[in-house]
């Protein structure tokens, strides 16, 4: 989930993640000239030179490429336009896989790389005007509620068995995609297909946490072991310990926490990327809470009915306010002084500089930059001094709730695209996620979408140098990290409200309660406008009438739901930690049967 700004605005989350990549400094597009024909020599050359490793044998890779060549024959010579945001994975698609697809199929591909805000703006333009801007889209699954309600997105599960059956890869294996639940509407149908995913996890200095002297001092003070925090109480204790007890390591001032707080669009995703769910906002449910999700929006049936507590939502409830209070307290007490005035792009490199003990809000897409040889957080042998682990949860969190955010850029087709161009684009979007190429793509971008890739032996071998990335994606915990879901009926309109309102809390202009009250009211206002317009029809918003907070607290208890919760008498229970190595050993060591790699 990201801010929605034009290309002249500040960097998006994803564009920052690839700042250090020479190929990702500016928006780019690649147009590939089509050869007269493809043959098995061309296919074999790509298999041998680029598409290794793969979960398929070379013989099966060749069969899959032969299918693409045959299915694409009616569209040979056509030029299609596809767009995605700028991250390493999409750069690889645009610069390498597009070229391969063109040589194999004869379909020319212009795969544009632009800021994610621009992707959303152009998507809105095509949806509103009906004019074809792009033939294929890779946009976040955060828009699933938008795609489902506006009726302008091709339902892929219908398309693959109907109009697009002749261009749907028999070896696509949709069930191998780990994020398909993210791209499924309330009607149970598939609207998008994941192309890349990365999670927001907990990051910590494994070498410091393993230090016997630090461990002894921590246990003496807090009465439990220094380890991966299970709850926010432990995270806070660890932040206090490193900031004010350890203070310095090798003559360098250290901090127990890192974050950012400048009132800037990047502050929006800091919270819409499931911060409230980590605190315990919303209801139980995977991939999103039902009836109340992590944005605090209540949905009844397929209709959003309110965001504020007085309408049955939880955006300004005690759990949400607690999440803002903790965010501000930790940043002011335990992060470097400059953090409060930083944006996302400014704060991102700080942990790699070697003075941060832990970070509760950290994207796995940073992994490649965190394992570069010679930086302060990498050992001489190339292994990281740090690890990533499941995020700790707040005091309002209950078992069965989502625990964090996972970005899922997903292939999307629009009904306004001419049928032949749509078919050609669908072939390309399948190709860049086919088993022939997906394992190599996963190694390049470290953004997994297939179960079979995650469990491949090549990642077993690479795992020790990736700081826990592979262990996390192979763990049962993975399913608790999910994108924005179906409760959000218009992502572009609602997402922009967050940084503006929460920014008032981070700047000190409003209290956390007042800021969340304003955000809830603003979201209800958007829902009300959508309801009056009737544009989203039978699954559009239909606001509940206002009631007292006590009415909704009592109703949630009576109905056996969670949200909205009453304020807890004690929001800081005893800290709880787990040993990282013990945690990893507790996870299954064998893949699901259907996903076993060769």
ABEGO torsion letter per residue (X at the ends): XBBBBBAABBBBAAAAAAAABAAAABBBBBBBBBBABBBAAAAAAAAAAAAOBBABBAAAAAAAAAAAAAAAAAABGBBBBBBBBBBAAAAAAAAAAAAAAAAAAGBBBBBBBBBAAAAAAAAAAAAAAGBBABABBBBBAAAAAAAAAAGABBBAAAAAABAAAAABBAAAGAAABAAAAAABBAAGBBABBBABBBBBBBBBBAAAAABAAAAAAAAAAAGBBBBBBABAAAAAAAAAAAAAAAGBBGGBBBBABBBBABBBAAAAAAAAAGAAAAAGBEBBEOABBOABBAAGBBBBEABBAEABAAAGBAAABAAAAAAAAAAAAAAAAABBAAAAABBAAAAAAAAAAGABABBABBBAAAAAAAABBGBAABBAAGBBABBBBBBBBBAABBBGBBAEBBBBBBBBBBAABBAAAAAAAAAAAAAAABAAAAAAAAAAAGBBABAAAAABAAAAAAAAAAGGAAAAAABAAAAABBBBBAABABAAAAAAAAAAAAAAAAAGABBAAAAAAAAAAAAAAAAAAAAAAGAAEAABBBBBBBBBAAAAAAAAAAAGBAOBBBBBABABBBBBBBBAAAAAAABBABBBAAABBX
